[in-house]
Amino acid sequence: MKLSPEIDLSRSLRLVFGNKGEFSKQIAQDCARQSETASAILHRFFGANERERRELMILADEVGLGKTYVGLAVAVSMLDAIRHGESPDGLPANKPVVLVLTPTNDALFNKWMREAEAFKQDCARHENSLDWLQIRSPIEKSSKSGNVVNLTEQMRKATRAKPLLIIAKQSVFGAALHDRDLWRRRSLAAVFGHFRTPVDIRRYWCRKGKVFDNFGIPELHELLDLRSSGHLWNDPISPDLEKSFACALGNYPQITARLESALMKTDEGKLTDLLDDLARYALVTDWPQFPLVIIDEIHGFKNQVQSRRHLEAFAKGKICRLMGLSATPFQLRHDELLSLLKLRGVLSLPKERFVQLDEAESNLRAAMEGARDSGETFRRRWKGLQPVDQCVVAETWTAVMSAAESERQLLAVQIRPPRVSHAIIAAMDLERRNAALQKHLRPFVIRHQHPRGYREHFVGNKAASLDGNGSSTFSWSPGMDIRGDDELVQYLMMRAVALAKDEKGLPSLGAELTGSYRHLVETAAVWKKLARANNPLLRDYRAILEEMIGKRTDKHDPDTEHRKVQATVQRALAFFKRGQKSLVFCVYTKTAEAVRDQLRVAIDNYLGEIRDSVFGDVYAFENFRRRFFNRREALFSLIQDHPLLGTLRGGRVGVPPNVALTVENLRQVGQLLVEQGEYADSDKPDRRLIMAATEQVAVNWWREFPNGKKWLGEVLQNCLELEQRIVDPSWLEAREPLSRSERAGRAKRPADPEANEEIRDPLDAEEEDAEAQAGESNGTTDDAVESWVRRLREDAIGQIIAPYFRHGLIRANDGLQPLLAAHHRGVLAELDLETRAVAGQVFRRILMADEFLIRYLAQVEKDNTTRWAGYLSERYVKPLDGHLESLRDRVNAYLETLVRARKNHALLSGYHAGAENRNVVQLVKGDTQNRDRYFLGFNTPYRPEILVSTSVGQEGIDLHRECRHVIHHDLCWNPATIEQRTGRVDRIGSKVERERMGVQDDQGPTLEIAVPYLAATYDERMFEELYRRAQLFEVTLGGEMRVEGRIDPEHIASEHKIREKLGIGTDDEDIGVESDDTWVADLPTDMIERLRVDLSVWRPKLPKCP
């Protein structure tokens, strides 16, 4: 089977990157990788060679490489083949349904729904060529799990001509049934009939047994006399429901036996669950086979979790092919990965095929065990190298590997000093073991990785320093030192925990306070335990600690002195000063709250200092803002949307000569202004009214002749209703709906539930119109109109409408063009009216927000109003400090995102809600309401600027469009979690990817990853374990491999025994000694390549040599 010809993955990539020439290579590479991966999966699913074929596959591409689209490409290709009658044997020929199972997280489920709809639109080779695909969830337009009943109802909608893709949560098979009493009555009727249950047992269950939720069910006679139970089976969900229940009882002897036992023993607790399961078995009996089931985040099934048990119970024999998606499969132990492969038990395969797959798994198990043991030996040997060995080991490796293969082992044994020999021999063994592992793992797993050249890691004390460069790899670096009272607090806490454990085991070394003081004193269990301890010394320790840390009050927060909190705050603040967004991950909620609060204080202080130095006080600044964006000030028209303008030859904004307005039209504009009470002798005329009047005159005139109608059709192609609104008299009041004015009937949007009460909406400045300053006319109306004609033609005020008129008619022109029309007209033209209005509001919010005005416009003289418009235009197209993208580029990327989402109502609604976000620093945690709005807002140039997240934001969320800075404030034991978090901003179409286009690798911006940790605390112990695991994973996964340079003391004694037994010496120089020296030997490049386990099916093509 091949990739469907109806699919073109490059289309979606062009929508992500745009059609700029510098993106062509990246688009071609991403498209090739995704297409070849999908084709390889299809080949392994249906290949003719049984030894290479695998009916179960795991796609393990790293986070952000587009696994979802690859999975959808495989699913759609299989459905398309069935639709055309070209599917391989073993797939259903009718009613084909592909099932996607997502984690129970709403965000992941909603993301799948959005991306499936986007795939259907954006990856169709021709417009609407994938319209045959039905995309559904168990409960329409709901993120609720649904159940087997809902799933059955949806599956009945599939036809061969219109196959079905159902996206459901992994809990769907075991979710509670609705109308549960009805289904239990059906199950009881089937059970009573199957076992010929005596009347007294039936009567017990109908009248006394607590089987039904509704104890008052009056009509249970059909269960006492099964001859009257016919009406129970009338249900369109199944052609013969009674037969389905009978089949379930006959086909599943295990549940049948358990039902009989519970029935006769009147075991109410067991029987109710068994009756529900019987209903599920009965429903799935009628199901056709699934051509494919995709399990997202399949590593969650590594243990016998309930979702896995339900899948294996109810879908067994109903699945033709199974595909798992996981960015981090090797966070699993070997036995856990093998456990995932045992999911093949749900497949519909002949017995001999199961035998072959069992043999393949057995071979893989042996290869994994060999590679694991060899990798551990290699790690120990390499750690024993010393600095003087760096050059020797590289030269020696090259010499050994250049020799004939039969001679390499003999050469390696002769190398001196012995520690180098041991390291080389261990590397050679690992190469052999990894080659065997690759051979047996590749048929089951496909994995591609990001190129790592653009990542820059700031670990330990490097994260606290704002100077210097980071490391291109996740390498060891000393932690951040703590001094004075802070250090004493850490050691007192260590001592208290050790005493609380009766000096047994390794103390937690202050684990509860490495992230923040707030977590320790407000939520940590150990803090509460110390208060209740029987040992008075422990209570004394707590009292001393409490006094040293201090209590949190309105005026004082102990975390202002927490070393790690302040390091995170200062790092994020430095990026904020450069106009860069930051993503901060915390494990504990109270720590996240502490980081958020400290960031708010730091940013408020920073902005306040600049504001006060430039404006004197907050009131002067607010007055500046009001003047800056008031409709009677010069800048107003520059930042408004002008939907009737287009781009002319030479890039000029305006209208074509054949529809350009005339002097007569200018008089009509003057007439409307006078009728609205606005006169030409006003010191500061209402620019919004002038614009609205011009637009109304233009539309009324253009509607009268063909060229005008044609122009209206072009500029308003996706918001034709705007034409009628412009000619309505209410347009003159507020340019509704492009204005935000409540008078214009602006649609109410959900208020930001997390908004800080002190933060105002920047657009409020638009509502605070300056008092009208129109002069009074002493002449006739005709005189007043002519006065307007003269002023608009000769005065600077006329430049705001000059693009609508014939060239030269309006003389004043400073060369400035409306920003949206000049730079984004083409993208805006593709949006519907509501989305266009929201986009314009976000654009103005960006420019009106404190953080933009104070950071980027404070340099302009606050009283020199004639300079404001020019300065804003300059800053808009000039890349800001720390960026390769200008604000124009960032806004355009946001608008292109809205264009891609224009057919996805749910996604658009999320962006609309995100446009109302208020907080510059936003915390997202488990109980955060409507958190999607903050995720989507973070993907725009608007707020939040800094997102602090707990674990709810580390999986399945896209946060890459505007951010290239991640701080892992709290550590975790698993390196896969770190990668998952980082992957939120390292995805196709990310900010760092866009900025690096056309720039040499060593000169472009980087994705900065900060991993701060405190030295000599539990933090350091946790980091070292995290780092050790990361290196082991990278040996297998093929990352930039380094081996840590620090030796765990507990390994030394066992190492002596092992070496002595093997006869290879026990000198300390062979082991390495623990010291403050953090040196580690780099692996030779050739060794890295040889040790890698390559699971990829695609590699970028290198340019041909001339």
N, C-alpha and C positions, 0 to 999 in steps of 0.2 A: 504494500500500500504506500502511496506517495502523498505528499502534501497537496491539499486541494488546490486546483488551479484558480479557484474563486478567491483565494487568500493572497493579499499583498501586504506583508508586514512593514514594508518601507513607508507605506502611506501614513501609518500612525506615527512613525518616527519623524517624518517630515513635518507633521503637525506639532510634534514636541520641539524640534529644533528650528523649524522654519526652513525657508528655501535658500538661505544664505549659502554662498559657495563654500565658505570655510567649514561648513558642517557636512558637506557631501561625503567625505571620507568616513566620518564617524557614523553617519546614517548607513552607509554601505556595509560597514563592518558589523554594526549591531544587527542589521537585517540579515546578513549572511549567517551570523552566529545563531540567531533565533530560528531561522529557516532550516539550517542544517541540523540543529538540535532536534527540532520537531520531526524532521525526516528520519533522523537516526532512531528516535523513539519508535516511530511507526515501523521501521525496518526490524528493530529488535522485537517488537510485538508480533510481527507477522512474517519474519524471515523464513525462508525455506530450510535453512540449516538448523536442525533442532538443538544442536549443541550451543549455538549462539542465540537462539530465540529465548526471550524472557517475557512471560505473560504478566510479570510484575516488575515495574521499573520505579526507580527513585531519581527524580531530577533535583540535583543538589547545587544548582548555580548559586553563587553568592547573592546576598541581599542586593536588590536594585538592578539586577540584570534582566528582568522581565520574564521570570518563571511563569507568571500568570498568563501572559500572552502566548508563551510556548505551549502551556497546557491547553489553552483554548484553541490554539491552532491544531493540536492533535485531536481534540474532541470534535471540532468542526469538520476536519478532514474525514474522520471515521463516519460521522453522520452524513456527510455529503456522498461518500462512497455507497452507503446503504441507500440513500435517496435515489441514486442512479443505478442501483442493482449491481454494483461493482465490488461489493465487500467480500473479503475472504470467507471461506467456510468457517462456521462456528459463530458468526455474528448474527443477530436476529435480522430477519428480512423485513419485518414490519414493526410499526410503533416503536422506533428507536428512541431511547432516552439515555442521555449521559447525565450522571449524577455527580455534582461537586459537593464535597463535604468540607465545610469551613469550621474553624474553632468557634466556640460559643460566643466569643467576643463580638459585640454588635459592630464595632468599627471594621473588623475583618470581613464580616458578612456583607456589610454595606459596600465595602471596597470591591468585593467580588462582583456584586450586582452592578456597580457603576462600570467596572472595567469590562464586564461581559457585554454590556450595552455599547460601550465605547468601541470594543473590538468589532462588534457587528457593524457599526457605522464606519469606523476608521480603517479597518483592515480588509474591507471588501474591495476586490480588484477594480470593480466598476460600481458606480453609484447604485445602491440598493440591491447589489447582487447577492447579499446574504440575508435578505428579508425573509427567506423561507425558514430561518432559524427562530424557534420560539424560546424565549428566555423567561423562566418563571421561578418563583420561590414557593414553598409549601403553602404559605398564606400570602395572597397577593398584596403587594404594596405594604408589607409589614416585615420587620426584622425579627418577629417572634419565631421561635423554633418550629412550631407546627409539630405534627406527629405522623404516624404511619397512615392514618386516615387521610390527612391532607395530602400526603405524598401520593397515595393511591388515586385520589381524585385528580391530581394534576397529571399523573401518568396516562390517564385515559384520554387526555387531550392530544397525545402524540399520534401522528400519522406518518406514513412513509414519505409523503410529499412535504410535510411540515414537522420534521423531527424536533425533539424537545431537549433543552438544556435546563436542568433543575439545579438551583443552588440552594443548599440547605445546610443547617448547622449539624455538627457531628452528633448532637444530642437527639436528632429527629427520630431515630429508631426506638429510643426508650422513653420519649416524652409522653406525658400523661394524655390519654385519649379524651377527646371531648365527647359529650353524650355518653359518659362512661357507664351510667346505669343501663342504657340500652345495649351496649356492647357486652356488659356482664350478663344481662339476661340472655343474649344470644349464646354466649359461651356456656352458661349453665344449661340451656336447652340442649346444646350439642353434647355436653358432658353427660347429662341425664340419659339422653338417648343412646350414647355410645356404651355406657356402662350398665344400661338398664337399671338405673338406680331405684331402689325401693321407694315407695310412696312416703314412708315416714322420714327418710333422709331428705327427700325433696321438700317435704313440708317444713322440716327444720330450717333449711336454707332459705325458703321463701318467707318464713314468718319470724324466725328468731335470729338466724345467722346475720351478722352485720356485714353484709356484702355490698349493699347499695348505699350510695350517698344520700338518697332520698328515702328515708325510712317509711314514708307514707305512700309508697307505690301501691295503689289499690288493685291493679290488674296483674296478678301473677298466676292466674289460673292456667295460663298457657304452659307454665312450667310444671304444674301438677298434672295436667293432661296435655301431653305433647301433641295430641291430634289437633289441638286448637292453636298451635304455635306458628302456623303458616305466615301470619302477618309480620312476624319478627324478621323474616328473610327478605322482605320487599325493600330493596335498596338499590338504586341505580349504580352504586359504587362497584357492584359485582353482578355478573350475569347469573350466577347461581351461588348465593352466599352460603346456603345450607351445605351444599356440596363442598365448598371451600373449607368450612369448619370440619367436616368429616375427613377431608383429605389431610388437614393439619393434624388431627388426632391419629391418623394412620401413618403419617410420614415422619412424625417426631415422637418416637416412643419414649424418650426421656421425659418430656413434659407430660405425656399421657400418664406415665407411671406416677409422677409426682402429683398430678391432679387426682388420681384415684386415691392415693394415700391421704391427701388433705381432705378430700370429700368424705371419706369414711370416718376419719378421726375428728371431723368437724373443727379443723384447724383454720380459723378465720383469717389469722395473720398471713398464712401462706396462700390460702385459696384465692383471695382477692387479686394478689399479684399474678398468680398463675392464670386466672381467668383473663386478665388484661393481656398477658403474653399470648394466650391462645388466640385472642382476637387479632393480635399482630401477625401471628403465624398464618392465620386464615387469610388475612388480607394479602400477604406477600405470596401466598400460594398462586394467586392469579396473575402475579406480575410477570411480564416478559423479562428476558434477560437484559441486563444493562450491557451495552457494547463496551462501556468504559465507566469506571468510577475514579474520580480524582479526589485524593485526600490532601488537603492543604495542611501545612505544619504537621506532617505525618510523624515527626519525632514525638509528638504528644501521645502517640499510641505505643510508645516503647514498653510500657507496662500494661497490665491487664486492667486498664481503666474501664469504667462502665460503658463509655461510648464504644470502645473497641469490642467489649463483650457483646453488646447489642448488635453491632455490625456483623460479627462472626456468627451470632445466633440467627438473625433474621434474614441476612443477605447471602448466606452460604449457598453456593451453587447458582446464584443469580447474576454473577459478575463474570464477564468474558475477559476483560483486561483491567488491571489495577495500576494506577499511577500515583505515586506519592511526591509531594513537593516539600522540600525542606532546605533552607539556606544553610543549616548547621547540622547536618546528619552526624558529623563526627564529634559533636558534643556528647554523643552517646558512647557508652562503653561498647566493646565488641559484642558482648552478649545482648545488649539492647538493640544494636543494629541488626543482628541476626534475628532478634525477636520480631522486628518489623517485616523481615522477609518471610516469616511464618504466616503473615497475613495471606499468603498464597492459598491457604486453606479455604478461603471464601470463593475461590475461582471455580468456574465450571470447566473442568478438564477431565480427560480420561485418566484412569489409574496409572497407566504406564508413563504418562507425562508428569504426574506428581512424583513418581519414582526418580525420573531424570532431574527434576528440580531439587529434590532432596539430596541427590548426589552432588549437584552443583553447590548447594549450601554447605555440605560437609567439606568439600574442597576449600571453599572460602573460609570456613571456620579455622581449618588447619593453617591456611596462609595468614590469616589475621593474627593467630596466636604466635606464629613464628616471627612475623614482623614486629609485633608488640615487644616480645622478649629481646629481639635484636636491637630495637630502637632504644630500649632502656639501657642495654649494655653500651651502646654507642654514646648515649648521653653521659654516662658516668666516665667513659674513657676520655671523651672530649673535654670534660670539665677538669681533667687532670693535667691538661696542657698548661704551659707557663708562657709568659710574654716572649721569652727568647725563642720559642718554638714557632712563632707566627710565620716567618719566612721559610723555615725549614719544612714545616708541614705542607705548605702549598707546593714547594718544589718537589718534595718527596712524593706527594700524591700524583703529580704530573708524571714523574718518572715511572712510578709503579704502573699507572694506568696506560702508559705508552708502551709497556712491554707486552709480549704475547700473553694471552689469558692464562695459559698453562704455567707461566713463570711468575705471575703476580704474587701469589701467596708466599713463595720462597723468598722473593725480594722483600716483602713486607716484614717477614720474621727477622730479617737481618738488620733492619733499621735501628739506629741508636740516636738518642736515648730510648730506653724501652717504652716510655710513656707515649712517644710518637708512634712507635711500632704498634702499640696496642690500639691507638686511635685509628690508624690506617686500616688495621685488620678489622676492627669493628665497623668501619665505614664500608669496607668491601662486603662484609657479611650482610649489612643492612641493605646494600644495593641489591644483592641477590634476593633477599627476603621481600623487599618492596616490589621487585619485578614480578615475583610470584603473586604477591598480593594484587598488583595491578591487573594481572592476567585474569584472576578469578573475580575481582570486584567490578571491572569495567562492564561486563554484561548486565549487571544489576543497577549500576549507578553512573550517571553522567554529571559532571561538575565542571563549571567554568568559573574563573576568578577575575576580579577586577585587576587591571594593571595597577600596581602599587606606587608608581612613580609620583603621583600627585598627593599622596598622604604624608602628613608630617605629624609625628607624635611628640608630645611634650609630657614626659613622665616624671612623677615625683617633684623634685625641686625645680625642674625645668618648667613645670606648669605654673609655678609661682613667679617665675621670672618673665618679664615682658620683653626682654631683650634676647637676642640670640636665636639660633635656628633649632628646630627639633630634629628628630631622627626619622629617616624614611621607613624604619621598621619599628615594631613594638619591642624596643630593647630596654634593658635594665638601666635605671638611673637612680641615684640616691634619693631618699625621701626628703620631705620638708622638715627641717629641724624645728623643734619647739623649745622655747626658753622660759626661764623664770617661773612664775606661778602656774602658767599653762602646763609646763612640764611636770611640776609637782602634782597638779590635778590628775594628770594621766597616770603617774606612778602610784598615787594614793588609790586610784580606782583599780589598778591592777592588783594592789595588795589586798584591797577589800574583797575582790572577786576570788582571789586565791584562798583567803581565809574562809569565805563563804562555802568553798568547796572542800573544806577541811584539809587543805594542802594537797588534795588528790588531783591528779591529772594536770594538764597544761592550762593555766588560767587564761581567760579570754582577753587579758591584757588591755582592758579598757575598750572593748569592742563597741559598747553602747555610746561612747562619746567622741569617737573619731570623726563622725559626720557633723554633729552639732551638739551643743549643750542642751538645746531645747528637747531633742529626742530623749536624752538621758533622763531629765528631771520630770518630763510630762508624760511619757509613755513607756519607758523601758521597764521591763519586769524586774530586772536586777535592782533597780533603784527602789522599787516598792519592797522587794525582798529584804534589802538592807534595813529598811525602817521597821520591819516586823521581826527581825532576827532576835534570837534568844541571847546571842553573844553580845554583851554590852559594847565590846570593842567595835563591832560592826556598826552599831548605831552611832558610836562616836565618830567613826570614819565618815559616815553619811553626813553628820552635822558639820564636820570640818569641810567636807566637799561642798555642801550647800552654801556655807559661808564664803568659800573661795570663789565659787561660780557666781553666786548672787541670784537674786530673783528677777524675773522679767516683769517690768513695769512699763507704764506709758512713756517714761523718760529714760529708761535704761533697758537694753537687751544684752544679756551676757554674750551672745554670739557676735557682737561687735569686736570681741577679743578672741574669738575662736580662729585659730590659725588657718584651718582648712576652709572654713566658710569665707574668710576674708580673701584667701587666695582665689577662690572661685569668683567672688564678687569683683575683685580687681581685674581679673582676666576678662570677664564678660563686659565690664565697664570699659576696658580699653577697646574692645571691639565695637561697643556702642558708640564711642567717640568717633570711630572711623566710619560710622554708618552701617556696620555689619550686624547681622542678627546672630544670636547664639542659642544653642539648644543645650540645656543642663539636665542631666539625669540624676535622680536621687532614689534610694531604696525606701527610706522611711519618710512617711508623710510629714512628720514634724520637722525633719531636717529640710524637706522641700519647702515648707512654710517659712522656716528660718532663712533659707537662701533667698526666697522671694522677697521677704520683708527687708533684708539687708540690701538687696539689689535696688529695691524701690527707693530706699533712703539714699543710697549712693548716687543714683541717677537724678533724683530730685535735687540733691546737693550740687551735683555737677551742673545741671541746667540752671539752677538758681544762681550759682556763682557767675556764670556767663551773663544771665539775664540782668543781674544787679549791676555788673560792671559796665554793661552797655546801656541799659535803660534806667537804672537807678532803683526801680522797684517793680513789683508785679503789676501794679496799676498802670504804669507807663507802658509796660509791655502789652497789656491787654488793649490799651488804646492804640498802640502801634498795629496790633493784629486787626483790630476793627477797621482802621484806616486802610490797611493793606488789602483787605478783601471786601471792602464796602462797595456797593454797586455804584456809588458816586465818586469812586476813586479810579485813577487811570489804569490800575492793574486788572480791574474786574473782568473785562472782556478777554484778556489774555488767557485766563484759566477756565473759561467756559467752553462747553461743547457747542460747536457750530455745525449742526447736522446737514445744512444745505450747501456747504462748501465742498469743493473737491480739489484734487491736485491737478494743476495745469502743467503745461510744458515748462521745463526749467525748474520744476519742483515748487513753483509758486502756488499758494493757496488762493482759491477764488472760484469764479464761475466762468464758463466759456463766453467769448464775446457775443455769440448769437443769443444768449439769454441774460447778458449783463444789464443791470437796471439803468434807467435813464434819468434825466433831470425831472421829468414828469413823475417818475416813481419817487424821487426824492421829495417832491412836494407832497405826495401822498403820505410819506413818512412824517413830514412836518405836520400835516393835518392831524394825524393820529396822536402825535405828541401834544399838540395844543388841546385836542379833545380830552386828553387825560390830565390836563392841567399842568403840563410841563412846558415851560417857555424858554426861549433861546437865550435870554439874558441871565439864566441861572448860573451861579458861580460854579456849581458842580452838578451837571445834569445827571439824570438817572440813566446810567449806561445799560442796565438791563432792559429798561423800557425802550431805549433807542434800538437795541438789538431785536427785541420782540416785534416792534413796529416794522422794522425793515424786513424781517422774516415773513410777517403777515402780508405785507405789500408784495413781496417777491412771489410767494405761493399763489396769491390771488391772480397775479399777472401771468405767471407761468402756466396756469391751468387753462389759459385762453388760447394757446397756440401749440402746435405739435412739438417744436423744439423744447419748449418749456416743460411740456408733459414728459418728454423723453428724459430731460434732466432730473425731474422729480423722481421718475422711476429708477434712475441710476443711483442717486444719493440716498434714497429712502427705500431701497430694495427690500430690506428686512424689517422695516418698521413703517409700512405704508399708512398705518393709522395716524401717524404723526402729521400727515398732510392735513387731515380734517381738523385736528386739534389746533394746528397753527392758525387756521382761518377763523376759529371760534373767538369771540370777543374776550373770553377768559384768558387767552394766551397773553394778552397785554398785562395781565395782573402779575404773572409770575413765571412765564415761559414753562408752564406745566406740561409734561411731567419732568423735564430736565432740571428744573429747580427743586430744591428741597422744601420750599415753603409749605407750611401746613395749610395756608390759605388755598394752595393749589390742589389740595386733596391728596397729598403725598400718602402713598400706601404705608400703613403702620408696619414696622418691622419689629420682631421680637427684641425687647430690650436685653442688653447684656446682663445676664444674671450675676456675673462675677465682677461687675464694674465697681471700681473704687469710687466712693461717693464724691471724692474731691476732684475727680477727673471729669472734665466736660467734653462734650462732643465738639471737635474743632469746627464743624459746620455751623455751630451756634452763632459764630461770627457773622454768617450770612443773614441770620434773622435779625441781628441788631443793626438795622439800617439806620444810617445817619438821618437826622431830621431833614425833611425836604427843604431845599434851599432855592426853590424856583422863584424867579422874579415875577413881578406883576406886569402884564402888558397894558400899556395905555392907549394902544391903537386898535385897529380892527383885527378880526381873525386873519384876514388876508395878509396884513402886515406881519402878524405873528408867525404865519407859515413861511413867508418869504425870509423872515429873520432866521428861521431854522435852516432854510435852504442855504443862505449865505454862510451861516456858522458851520454847518456840516461840510460845506465845500472848502472852507478856508481855515477853520480852526482845527487844532490837534484832535478835538473830540471826534472829528469825522473819520479818523483812521480806523475806528472800531468797526465801521461798516463799509470801508473802502473796498474790501474784496468782492462785494456784491455788485459794484457799479462799474461802468465802463472806465477803462484805463484813462487816467488823467482828469476825470470828472471831479474827483475829490483829491485836492492838492496835497493835503497833509499826509505824510507817510514817513514814519521813522524806521521802516524796514522790519519791524517786529510783527510776527504772525501768531495767531492763536495757537497755543501749544498742541492741543489735541488734534486740531485740523491739520496742522503742519506736520506732525510726526506720527499720528496714529489713525488718520482718516480711513485708510484701507481696512484696518482691523475692526474699527468701530462700525464700519458699514455692514459687517457680517453679523452684528448682534441685533437681537430683537429690542424693542423699545424699552422694556422694563430693565433688561440687563444693561443696556447702554446707559440708562439713567443712573443705575447703581455704579457702573464703572466710572462715570463722570464724578459721582459723589466721592468715591474712593480716591480718585485723582486729586480732587480739591482737599480732601481730608489730609492726604499726605503733605500737601504744601502748607496747610494751615496748622498742622500739629506742632506743639511746642518743640518736639525733638527735631523737626525739620527747620523751623524758623530760627531757633536759637543756635543750632549747630552750623547751619549753612548760609543763613542770610544776615546774621548779626554783624557781618563786616560792612554791610552797606550803611551809609549814613542815614540815621533814622529820620532826619528831617528833610533829606533830599529826595522828595517823592518822585522826581523825574528820573531818578536812577534805578528805581525799584524794578520796573518792567524789564529793562535791559539786563540787569544783574540776574534776575530770575531766569530769563531766557538763556543766558550764558551758563548758569549753574545746571540747568536742566539737561544740557547736552554734553557737559563735561564730566568725565568720570570723577567720582569723589575719591578722597584719600582712602587707600586700601581697596579700591575697586578697579577692575578693568571695565566694568559696565557703568554707564551713566544712568541717571535716574530715568532718562528716556528709554534706555534699553530694558530696565527693570519693569517699568510700566508696560512696555510693549509685550514683554514676556507674560505679564499678568493678563493682559487683554487677549493674547493668543490662547491662554488657558481657558478663558471664558468662552472663546469661540469653539474650542474643542468640546466644551461641556454644554453647548447650546441645546443639544437634543436630549440632555439628561436633566430632567426637571429637579430631581432630588439633589444632585450635585450643585446645580445653579442656585437652588434655595439655600444650600449651605454657604456658598460664596456670598449671597446676598446678606445672610445673617452675619457672616464674618466681617462684612463691610461696616457693621455697627459696633465692632469690638472697641472697647475703651482703654483697656489696660496696656501700658507699655511693657510691663512685666506680668506674665500670666502663668499661674500655676494650674496644672491639669493633674487631677488625682482621681481615685476611684469614684467618688461621689460628685464629681464636677458635672453640672448640668450641661447638656448640649455641647459636649467637648469638641465635636467635629467642627464647630464654628471657629474654635481657636486654632485647631490644626490647619484649617483652610485659610484662616487669616494670616497665619504664620507663613504660608506659601505665597503671600502677596507682599508688595512693598510696604503695606500698612501694618497695623498692630495685630498681635504683639510683636515687639522687637526682640524680646527674650522670652523663651518658653522654658519653664521649669516643669519637669514631668516625672511622675513616678513610673512604675512598670506599665501603666496603661498605655503609655506612648512608645513603648520600645518594640512593638511588633505590629506589622501590617499597616503602618501609617506612613504616608508620603509627606516628608517635610523638607524636601530637597530644592525647591525652586528658588529660595532666597537665602539659604543658609549654607555656610561651609565652615562652621565652627561648633564643635561638640565638646562638652565638658562632662566627663564621667565622675561626678562628685563623689558618689558612693561606689565602692568596688563591689564585685560579686565574685563568686568562686569559679564561675564558668566563663572561659574566654568567648564562648559562643554568644553569651548574653551581651558582652561588650561589642561584638561584631553586629549583633542584631540592632543594638542602639545606634551604632555608627551608620549602619545601613539605612537609617531613616533619611539621611542627607546625602548618601552616596548611591545615587540611582541614575537611570538613563534620563538625560535632560536636566541634570542637576546644575546648580549655579556654578560649581567649580568646573564642571565639564564645559559649560557655555563660555566661561571666562578664559579657559585655556585654549580654545579654538584659535588656531593660527599663531600660537605663541610657543616658543621652544620649551621643551620639557623642563629645563633647568632654570627657566625664567618666569614661568607662569605662576599664578596663585596656587595655593595648596589647600587641601582639606585639613584643617588643623584639629587634631584630636588631643585633648588634654586629659591626663589621668593623674590627678594629684593624690598623694598619699603621705601620711605622717610617718616620719622615721622613728624607729625604736618603739613602735606601738603595735597594737593588733592590726592596724592598717597595713603595716609593712609585712607582717606574716601573711595576711590575706593576699597582698600584691604578689609576693613571691610564689605562692601556690598558684595564683592566676597565671603568672608569667610562665611557670614551669609547665602547666597544662597547655598553654598556648604554643610553646615550642614543640611539644609532643604532637599536637594536632597538625602543626605546620609541616612536620616531617612527612606525615601521611598526605596532607592536602596539597603540598607543593607551594607553600608560601615562602617568603624571604626568611630562611631559617637561620636562627642564631641559637646558641646554647648559653644559658645563664652562667655567670662566672662565680657564683657563690656556692659554697659547699655546706650542706646540712650536716651538723656534727653527728647526728644519730646514724648517718650512713657510713661513717668512717670505720667503726668497729666491724660492721658486717662486711664492708668492702675488704678489710684486711683478711678476713676468713676466706672470702671467695677467691681472692688473689693467691692466697697461700695454697688453697686446694688445687687451683689451676696451675700452680707452679710458675706464676708470672711475676713474683716479687711482691713485697709489701712495703717498700720504701715510701715515705711520705711524698717524695717527689713524683711518684707514680700516681698518687691519689689527688694531690693538690691540698693545700692547707687553707683553713678559714682565716681570712684576714680582711682588712679594710680595702684591699685592692679589688676594684670592680672590673678589672680587665677580663676580656673574654676573646678567645681566638675566633676570628672570622673564618667561616667555611670557604674554601676555594670555590670559585664560580662553577667549575666543572663538577665538583662534588655535589653542589646543590642540585644541578641539573640531573645528575645520575641518581640521586636519592629521592627525587620527586616521584610521587605516584600520580601519573597523569590520567585523569578520567575524562578529559575533554574530547569533543568530537570536532572542534573547530579551533583553528589558530589564525591570527591575522597573517595575511600574505605579505612577505617581505618584498621590498622592491627588487627588481631584477638588476643584476650587475651589468654595467654597460659593456 
